[in-house]
Amino acid sequence: MCFAALLLVSDFAWSQRSSELSADLPDTRTMAMQDKVARLFDAGDFERAFFIYRNELAPIGDKYAQYMVGYMLLTGTGVQKDPIAASAWYRLAAERGTPEFIAVRDRQLRNMNEDAIRRSDAEYYQLRFKFCDLAVLLSSVKRNFKEAEAKTGSRIQGGSSALTVVEQGGGRVRSGSEYYGELRAQMEDRLKLMQEIGGFEDMETDPEQVNLKELERLVMEKIESFD
């Protein structure tokens, strides 16, 4: 893929920045990572750029980062060249139906023989369990529940106004009711997005009623059913 084509995808895809697929704008840490990796890539520090794309941004559902992992694997930029792995990452980046990413994916697959496509299938299958949108959302919701339990011992219902929460980093101070109200709203948004993406018509989206084991079973079955 030529550099001009990369720039075309880049200009479009940066508008799709993600922070664990939240309906909100990306948090400041995510935006800082995105800006940092762009500067590293432009400066030619490809190994560090690849590390951030692969290990920091791709795991939170950043589709441009997933595309860039594929591009760098395909071209051997900052990493050993691996066209099979590149095709799997391209397939992951295209899962939301972004036309530019679909075009890149399809172009790569057309250049592969049947054996290479079978190997690509296997790699893509494994990537989906970690980095597809449903997997990212499931991991995020599970972390939310653990966070609530660590503070209250009772999932999401225990946020008391008498509890004071001080966030790490910025040091923002909020009451327990405010903090857990925001946490609950975030969890509900993500659960509803999971329901939409997975086509789970009867899925529970109330954080206080969700059965995590059942939710995980539902999501894993959907991921396993990939064609």
C-alpha positions as CSV (number, residue, x, y, z in Angstrom):
1,M,0.0,0.0,0.0
2,C,1.5,3.4,-1.0
3,F,2.1,6.2,1.5
4,A,-0.5,8.4,-0.3
5,A,-3.2,5.8,0.4
6,L,-2.1,5.6,4.0
7,L,-2.6,9.3,4.3
8,L,-6.1,9.0,2.8
9,V,-7.1,6.4,5.4
10,S,-5.3,8.4,8.2
11,D,-7.2,11.6,7.5
12,F,-10.5,9.8,7.7
13,A,-9.8,7.4,10.5
14,W,-8.6,9.9,13.1
15,S,-12.1,11.2,13.3
16,Q,-13.1,7.7,14.7
17,R,-10.9,7.9,17.9
18,S,-12.2,5.5,20.5
19,S,-11.8,5.2,24.3
20,E,-13.0,1.7,25.1
21,L,-16.0,2.4,22.7
22,S,-17.5,4.9,25.1
23,A,-20.2,7.1,23.7
24,D,-18.3,10.0,25.1
25,L,-15.3,11.7,23.6
26,P,-11.9,10.0,24.3
27,D,-10.4,10.6,27.6
28,T,-7.3,12.8,27.9
29,R,-5.0,9.9,28.3
30,T,-6.2,8.2,25.2
31,M,-5.9,11.4,23.2
32,A,-2.4,12.0,24.5
33,M,-1.4,8.5,23.4
34,Q,-2.9,9.1,19.9
35,D,-1.1,12.3,19.5
36,K,2.2,10.8,20.8
37,V,2.1,7.8,18.5
38,A,1.4,10.1,15.5
39,R,4.5,12.2,16.3
40,L,6.6,9.1,16.8
41,F,5.5,7.6,13.4
42,D,6.1,11.0,11.6
43,A,9.6,11.1,13.2
44,G,10.5,7.7,12.0
45,D,10.5,6.0,15.5
46,F,8.6,3.1,14.1
47,E,9.3,0.5,16.7
48,R,8.0,2.7,19.5
49,A,5.0,3.7,17.4
50,F,4.2,0.0,16.7
51,F,4.4,-0.8,20.4
52,I,1.8,1.9,21.2
53,Y,-0.5,1.0,18.4
54,R,-0.4,-2.7,19.2
55,N,-0.4,-2.6,23.0
56,E,-2.0,0.6,24.1
57,L,-4.6,1.7,21.5
58,A,-5.6,-1.5,19.6
59,P,-6.8,-3.1,22.9
60,I,-9.3,-0.3,23.6
61,G,-11.0,-0.6,20.2
62,D,-9.1,2.1,18.3
63,K,-9.8,1.0,14.7
64,Y,-7.2,3.3,13.2
65,A,-4.6,1.8,15.6
66,Q,-5.7,-1.7,14.5
67,Y,-5.3,-0.7,10.9
68,M,-1.9,0.7,11.6
69,V,-0.7,-2.5,13.2
70,G,-1.8,-4.3,10.0
71,Y,-0.1,-1.7,7.8
72,M,3.2,-1.9,9.7
73,L,3.1,-5.7,9.6
74,L,2.4,-5.7,5.9
75,T,5.3,-3.3,5.1
76,G,7.7,-4.4,7.8
77,T,7.7,-0.9,9.3
78,G,9.1,-1.1,12.8
79,V,8.4,-4.8,13.0
80,Q,9.1,-8.0,11.1
81,K,7.0,-8.2,7.9
82,D,4.1,-10.6,8.2
83,P,1.4,-10.3,5.5
84,I,-0.8,-13.0,7.1
85,A,-0.9,-11.2,10.4
86,A,-1.4,-7.9,8.6
87,S,-4.5,-9.3,6.8
88,A,-6.0,-10.4,10.2
89,W,-5.5,-6.9,11.7
90,Y,-7.0,-5.3,8.6
91,R,-10.1,-7.5,9.0
92,L,-10.4,-6.5,12.6
93,A,-10.1,-2.8,11.7
94,A,-12.9,-3.2,9.1
95,E,-15.4,-4.7,11.5
96,R,-17.5,-1.5,11.8
97,G,-17.9,-1.3,8.1
98,T,-15.6,1.7,7.5
99,P,-15.3,1.8,3.6
100,E,-11.6,2.8,3.6
101,F,-10.7,-0.1,5.9
102,I,-12.9,-2.5,4.0
103,A,-11.1,-1.5,0.8
104,V,-7.7,-2.1,2.4
105,R,-8.8,-5.5,3.8
106,D,-10.3,-6.7,0.5
107,R,-7.3,-5.7,-1.5
108,Q,-5.0,-7.6,0.8
109,L,-7.2,-10.7,0.8
110,R,-7.5,-10.7,-3.0
111,N,-3.7,-11.1,-3.2
112,M,-3.6,-14.2,-0.9
113,N,-4.0,-17.9,-1.9
114,E,-6.3,-20.3,-0.2
115,D,-3.7,-21.5,2.3
116,A,-2.8,-18.0,3.3
117,I,-6.5,-17.1,3.7
118,R,-6.9,-20.1,6.0
119,R,-4.0,-18.9,8.1
120,S,-5.5,-15.4,8.1
121,D,-8.8,-16.9,9.3
122,A,-7.1,-18.5,12.3
123,E,-5.2,-15.3,13.3
124,Y,-8.3,-13.2,12.9
125,Y,-10.3,-15.6,15.0
126,Q,-7.8,-15.2,17.8
127,L,-7.7,-11.5,17.5
128,R,-11.5,-11.2,17.8
129,F,-11.4,-12.8,21.2
130,K,-9.2,-9.9,22.5
131,F,-9.8,-6.9,20.3
132,C,-13.2,-7.0,18.5
133,D,-15.7,-4.4,19.7
134,L,-17.7,-6.9,21.7
135,A,-14.6,-8.2,23.5
136,V,-13.4,-4.7,24.3
137,L,-16.8,-3.7,25.7
138,L,-17.0,-6.9,27.8
139,S,-13.6,-6.3,29.3
140,S,-14.5,-2.7,30.0
141,V,-17.8,-3.6,31.7
142,K,-16.1,-6.3,33.8
143,R,-13.5,-3.7,35.0
144,N,-16.3,-1.3,35.9
145,F,-17.9,-4.0,38.1
146,K,-14.6,-4.7,39.8
147,E,-14.1,-1.0,40.4
148,A,-17.5,-0.7,42.0
149,E,-17.0,-3.8,44.2
150,A,-13.6,-2.6,45.4
151,K,-15.1,0.6,46.7
152,T,-18.4,-0.6,48.0
153,G,-18.3,-4.4,48.2
154,S,-21.7,-4.6,46.5
155,R,-21.3,-4.0,42.8
156,I,-23.0,-0.8,41.7
157,Q,-25.6,-0.2,44.3
158,G,-23.4,0.8,47.2
159,G,-22.4,4.3,46.2
160,S,-23.0,6.4,49.3
161,S,-23.0,10.2,49.4
162,A,-20.8,9.9,52.6
163,L,-18.1,8.3,50.5
164,T,-15.5,10.6,49.0
165,V,-13.7,9.5,45.8
166,V,-10.4,11.1,44.8
167,E,-9.4,10.2,41.2
168,Q,-5.8,9.3,40.5
169,G,-3.8,11.7,38.4
170,G,-6.0,14.8,38.2
171,G,-7.1,14.6,41.9
172,R,-10.7,15.3,41.1
173,V,-12.9,14.9,44.2
174,R,-16.5,13.7,44.0
175,S,-19.1,12.3,46.4
176,G,-19.8,8.6,46.2
177,S,-23.2,9.1,44.8
178,E,-21.9,11.3,42.0
179,Y,-19.0,9.0,41.2
180,Y,-21.1,5.8,41.1
181,G,-23.9,7.6,39.3
182,E,-21.5,8.4,36.5
183,L,-20.0,4.8,36.6
184,R,-23.5,3.3,36.4
185,A,-24.4,5.5,33.4
186,Q,-21.2,4.6,31.7
187,M,-21.8,0.9,32.2
188,E,-25.4,1.2,31.0
189,D,-24.2,2.9,27.8
190,R,-21.7,0.2,27.1
191,L,-24.2,-2.6,27.8
192,K,-26.6,-1.0,25.4
193,L,-23.9,-0.7,22.8
194,M,-23.1,-4.4,23.3
195,Q,-26.7,-5.3,22.8
196,E,-26.8,-3.3,19.6
197,I,-23.5,-4.7,18.2
198,G,-24.3,-8.3,19.1
199,G,-27.9,-8.2,18.1
200,F,-28.8,-9.4,21.6
201,E,-32.5,-8.5,21.7
202,D,-33.2,-10.0,25.2
203,M,-29.9,-9.0,26.8
204,E,-30.1,-7.2,30.2
205,T,-28.7,-3.7,30.1
206,D,-29.4,-2.6,33.7
207,P,-26.1,-2.8,35.5
208,E,-27.8,-3.8,38.7
209,Q,-29.4,-6.8,37.1
210,V,-26.6,-8.0,34.8
211,N,-25.3,-11.5,35.3
212,L,-21.6,-11.2,34.3
213,K,-21.2,-15.0,33.7
214,E,-24.2,-15.0,31.4
215,L,-23.1,-11.9,29.6
216,E,-19.6,-13.4,29.0
217,R,-21.2,-16.6,27.7
218,L,-23.4,-14.6,25.3
219,V,-20.5,-12.5,24.0
220,M,-18.1,-15.5,23.6
221,E,-20.7,-17.5,21.7
222,K,-21.2,-14.5,19.3
223,I,-17.4,-14.1,18.8
224,E,-17.0,-17.8,18.1
225,S,-19.7,-17.8,15.4
226,F,-17.6,-15.6,13.1
227,D,-17.9,-16.5,9.4
